[in-house]
């Protein structure tokens, strides 16, 4: 039987392979979830250094708990909860009010490049500007929905009921659509 | 941007915007990939159960306001508990030069590695279970004990 390409394997299977010593499975897990973990740290208004710290500690916690994760199939939600806790701890230490904080980094100035790259970048800049005009809660939900593999992870990351993820996502996308319309 | 696009198309634009303007930095990705090298197979885990800094757990000494540092002293007590064993650690000092004084109980002669993000330090644990390690950098830290019977004990990561 040919091995499943680890890029497509369910996360629970990847975790079991990591336990058995498969480093490629670990690489696949980090590729799948690093974007989500970074988004969680940002959702709690951490700067670059603290966000890097929170993501790093989340991976080290998984390594330290590898053999004790009871539900390997829910490793994504476990990572999200762990990243939320570590991010909140760092945010509190630095006295930030995460509810009031800017959750999206400033958009860097435009860099010169081939025309099609510029056009693409300008379009995304418009999207980003519209996102930044949304309430903080919508910014967080949209970012997590964009970068987490599923609703279970989004709910765990933001500590909201899983049933509210879909409706909130729809409401925030609708608000985003209005903002984009207003910018054009 | 076409405002008439459906939810999934719009979400794809949101994803592209975030990965363009706030991508995960490559060193963060590399640190994640490299974290698996910190695994100690078959080790007995010892989890943090007491931290004298309590709610301040993990606050870097360098960030401690001077008043609070004076009130609390600069010493921090940590207790890790594993199956049938405990590790008590006192951390003193500030900034990049901390000192760890610890005790392993039950007392066993052992070898201890103090792992941090830039490398590790090593020390002997004497017959009474005591060990002392100067020059520990602030930041994330985990201890690994190697016992005479070749078993290992690994503590959870803490932020000094």
Interface residues (C-beta under 8 A of the other chain):
Chain A: X18 X21 X23 X26 X27 X30 X31 X34 X35 X37 X38 X39 X42 X48 X51 X52 X53 X55 X56 X57 X59 X60 X61 X62 X63 X64 X65 X66 X68 X89 X90 X92 X93 X94 X104 X105 X107 X108 X121 X123 X124 X125 X126 X127 X128 X131 X142 X143 X145 X146 X147 X169 X170 X173 X176 X177 X180 X181 X184
Chain B: X1 X3 X7 X10 X11 X13 X14 X15 X16 X17 X18 X19 X20 X21 X22 X24 X25 X27 X28 X29 X31 X32 X33 X35 X36 X38 X39 X41 X45 X55 X56 X57 X58 X59 X63 X117 X140 X142 X154 X156 X157 X159
